[in-house]
Amino acid sequence: MTSTSLRLDRGRPVAPSEGVLRPLGIDDVRIDGGFWADRQALNARALIEHCEYWVERAGWVANFDAAREGRLPQAHTGREFADSDVYKLLEAMAWEIGRAGDEAMNERFQAIVERIAPVQEPDGYLNTFFGRPGQAPRYTDLEWGHELYCYGHLIQAAIARGRTTGPDLLVEIATRAADHVVDTFGIGGIERVCGHPEIEVALAEFSRYTGDEKYLEQARLFIERRGHHTLADIEFGRQYFQDETPLRETEVMSGHAVRALYLAAGGIDLAVETHDHDLLEALERQVANTVAKRTYITGGMGAHHEGESFGLDFELPPDRSYSESCAGVGSVMVNFRLLLATGDSRYADVIERTLYNVVAGSPGAEGTSFFYTNTLHQRVPGATPPADEQSPRASSSLRAPWFEVSCCPTNVARTFASLGTYIATTSPDGLQIHQFATSEIRGEVPDGAVAVRVESEYPLDGTVRITVTESVDAEWELAIRVPGWARTGARLVVNGEEPTDVAPGTATVRRRFAVGDTVELRLDVSPRFTYPDPRIDAVRESVAVESGPLVLCVESVDLPEGMSVNELRIESASEPRIRDGRTVVTARAVGFESRDWPYVGGPDRPVDDGALEVALTPYHYRANRGPATMRVWMPCA
């Protein structure tokens, strides 16, 4: 790795060598107020330490101690992929240390790495579940073993460390592991793939980080092998592993949602670095079809609990929504890569929806409990999980402190720590702002450095005010995303002049900006009804309510005592409105006749108890006030 690559790519989780847009690093965008500053503060204050506590308590860091001391396999705890959550924790810590300069966290980071280092074999192999006497031999269970998946998260943690602090012991460990993967799985080696994609996206980025193309070539080999049945057929079918159809021939995502998204992210990286326009176009089609036909209103992906997988087109039942939090992170990864490659603001729209409604909704308000899955309809009040036990169930009815499969908490932590990198980009034209957060943004344009101050109470308020704080003596372009949900009422104001109507997409102002110039985007975030595509059978004749990018829901804690959300019918002729600071809708509470058979010869006749005004809650805040029934899609009266 050269000092030049470290300087150019500093603080960037993704640093493509080309593309329409250029990402900024965590030093270039400092979020210092509002919704996302609160999440980053929560992450620094609670989430990361909570994850540290649990990987120690559950014994997953101690697995490395046991390996070093020769106590495996008897002393091993956790699943075969437990190593990966230690690595994702390290990635979250690396980004947070780079963002905030937390020296105490840095010392804890180094202590964990020093426990991992002695476990690595001389040839670079590193895993606590395979390869020792009494354990299965290396790479004998590529379907389920997750060895390459674990390497992927190790490598991504090393990239985070290298691009924030510089090369150190973790980077050395990851380099030896990546070299081992190339030596073992290159041409003439084990010509198969891992059951869980992740190594592909990691190797592609490691190639960018180090400047060594052998890692990109290995990523290409893995991606081109997939879909050629190198993995065994299973109950869910090979599509579970994305091994049924080659990636460039896949029209829509299927199988395990997180696996599909991680593979797509790696495919985009490969396409960009190798100028493979056909592969990039194939992935654009795949993502477009998935968003249009297999994505929930929240941005969540994955309709099947069985196999944690996508359903068929328009199979989006709200009460069976799996929508794993990790799939939300994967969607952000995929759409950000496509945004950089194409400059198309639609991808930023998907990122916004997913961040606000899935990723932000996984942790509880205190930062010490999490949703693994994200249902859109809670039919019965949940049960509060014990605060000191791992939940055995991903589909916990309320946020749990930890899970036996705990990929989601560490995934959320690493995403929050690197949030600033998703806010803005640069290009030869100027500076682009994609996500709205009170922040300081600085970037390079062809004639030098420019900087802006963004101030906004978004998403509670739709005014985004951008003030130029540093400029150059030349024209440059300030581009601002106008969200796709802002179909009416969006206006742009430059230096207090007459407002101009702007349509969804990108609003641009090109001029010789002076320090103090302002550009203001005004969006109408009034609550609005949203109606489903009629092909989504499960929610036909229902409505949802959105406010700006936020999806809202109704919870039984806001209803008369004893009433369930299942009894509500919405008066859609009466628009949602704000009352005492909350969004309210007009609804009717209905009771149904009891019967001994749930099917009748004529239309049902519910018992109408009259109209009432019902307050709604942002979906990301659901279940923070105790057990309750909840729903997003509400049947119309």
BATIGU-525425 format. One record per residue (C-alpha): x, y, z. Coordinates in steps of 0.05 Angstrom, whole numbers, plus 5000, padded with zeros to 4 digits. Example, Ala and Ser with C-alpha at 12.3 -4.5 7.8 and 13.67 -1.06 7.14 Angstrom:
524649105156527349795143
***
This chain:
500050005000502750684982502251315024498651634965493051124967492251215042491751975033486851944976482351415006482851635079476551495119472751185060469350495067468650494991473850814946472750624872478150814823472951124778465551304775461051894764461752104837467552084886466151894959468352325018471652065081469552115154474352705162470953075105463953035134462753175207455653075230454553515291447153585302440353275292437852575279444252255255448752605305444352305359445351615329452851695324453151935396448951335418453650885379459751175413456551195482452850535484452450095422459749945412461149815485454949375489457648965431464448925464461248685528457248135493462747865448466847785512461047515554458947025500466146785494467346965422473647355435475646815485475346305427481846625403484846545473482645815474485845695405492346005428492345585492490444925457483544865490479544775425474844495405472144355475472445085496469345385433462945785442458146065391456645875320461645715265461646455245462746755314469547025292466147485243462547875297469148025331471648295265465448715253466248995323473449175306471049515242466049925282471350115332476250305277471350775244469451075311476651175331477951505265471751935271472452165344479651995364477551585425484151365456480950915508477250545453483750505413487150145471481449645475481749555400489149395402488148915460483148505420487648485359493448245401489147655425487547475352494547525322497746905354492046465327493846575255497445995223504046095186500646045119495546585138489646135156485646415214479346105243477345845312472245335288476144915237482944615226485244355294485343655322478143485339475444005292473243915220478944025170479544695134474644845078470744185085464144545094464045125045456445125045455745285119462645375148463346125135470946115135471446585075465747005102469747105166475847315125471447825090469648175154476848125179479248465115473949015119475949155191483149215168481149695112477550135164483650125208488450265152484350835123483551175190489751025232494650715182497750025173498449645238497948935266490748835243492649035172498448545174493847985197488748135142494148175089496747485107489547215108488047525040494447235011492446555038485646615004488946774937493946204945488445704965482645904920486146164859486545804792488845094805486745124878479945004909475545254852469245354894465745924932463446065003456245935021455746645048458247195001462547725035469647555014468247844945466648554967472348535018477648304968475448814916476249384967482749084993485449124923483649864921486849964990493349604975493849734901494948994889490648724833491347994854485848104906481148394853482647794808480847324865474347704876473047614801474246874806469446794864464047204829464646854762464546164796458046304832451846054798455445444769453244964824459844894861455744854926451244274945443844314932439844414997432744445021432145175003435345054935442045314910438846004902439546064977447046134965446246514899449245904866443345744820444546264766450846674749450647384776450747714708444647304687440547424749434447874737432047974809434947804878432747154908434946684963438046925028437347675027443847875061447847385019444747664955446148384974453348264995454547894930451548464890455948974926462048564907459548504836458849264830465849364856468548854806464649164748467249864763474549654772474749224709470449684666465449114657459549524633455348904619456048664691454449354718448249414675446048714697446648924770442949564757437149164728437448664785437149214838431649594801427348964797428548804870426749504893420549524849417848834866421048544929422249114977417949345036415650065045420950135099426449935051426749255085428548645044426747925057419647675062420946955085422946735154424746065122431546175093431646925113430047025040426547444988419547244969416847234898414947884863409948284905410047754960410748255017406448045076407148555131406248065189411347595161416448115142423347865159427148475135433448305172437348905198443548635163439748635098438449375110445949485117447049065054442049485016445650125036452249815013449349624945445750274932451550714953456150354904451050454848450251184867457851284860458050904795452151244761450551884799443151694797439451994857434551404860439951014896440551554949432951524958433450784975439250925022435251455058429051025065433050435091437350825139431451185172426750605177430849965182437850115206435850675254430150235280434349635299437249905365432850135421433050835448438150635501442750295451443149625488437849215453436449075380431548815329434548275284428248245242423548825227416248625222411049115196405348825237405848585309399348205320400348075394404248465446411348225450414947935510420848315539427047875532431547785593436848325594442447835611441047275562442347155488435947095448435546435411430546725362432147235308424747425305424447665376417948025388421548595423428748825418433548335451440248505483443947995441442747395396445846715388446846955317448847675330450747945262445848535266448348925327455548955302453149115231449049705257454949945298459749955240454550315197453150855248460550975258461651095184455151475170458552115149461351775086454251695057452352435063455952765005460552654945464753054896465653034821469153454768462853884769462854034843459753804908453553364915449353284979445352644981443152575054440953145099444353225166446853825205454153785186460654085160462553825091469053945055471153674987475853784929473454074863477854174802480054874824481254714898477554584962470454794977466454725041459254825064455354835129448854455128443454605180436854255185431953925233430653405179426752955178422153315227422753945186423653985111428154595107435454435090439855065091446755025060451755585071458255625032464055695081469955595034470155694958474655774898475556324847471755944793464855674779462855024811456354654820452654504884447853924872442453734922438153114920430753234917427752604947423252164905417752204958417552974949412852944889409853634904411854264940419454214935422754894925429755164920431855854945438756154928441156744970434056904992431657014921424956794893423756054906424055584847419954944841424254314835422353604817424852954848431852804825437553294831437154054838443554414817446255114826452455294786455855944798462056284825460156174898462456664950463356515024456556645057452356454996446356035015442255504980435955275015431854664997424754685024421054025026413953895049414453365104407053395121404352695135401252355074397651715057401351205015397750664977400549984958401349684889394949274880399148664864401448634937395548204958397248225032395948975038390649104985385549625008390349875062394150515072400550715105402551405129409251725114412352385135418352585093422751955092419551675155414651105154409751165211406050615249400450555300401850235367396749985417399950405472396751005437389850685434384450635487386150115539384949405516384549585442389049245391391549545326388048965292381349285307382749945270379950155203382550815173378151355145382451495084377852075063380552465123387852655110393152535164394853155203399053425260395953485329400153695390406553515353404352825331401352555266394252325275389151975231381751855236379951135248374250685268374850145320371149515301369348885337367748235302362547715317365347075346364046455305366145735303368345755230372246345200368746335132361746565116357046595057356747355053360847975068362948065140359148595180363848895232360949225293362649965288364350335353364951015320370651455297376751635339383152015328389351575330396551825340402151505299409451375316415551365271416850635254424050685275421750865346416850285353417049835414420750335457414850405504413849685524410049105494404649305444401249115380403549515320402249585246404549995187399249815135392349975161385949725128381250255103374250325132
***
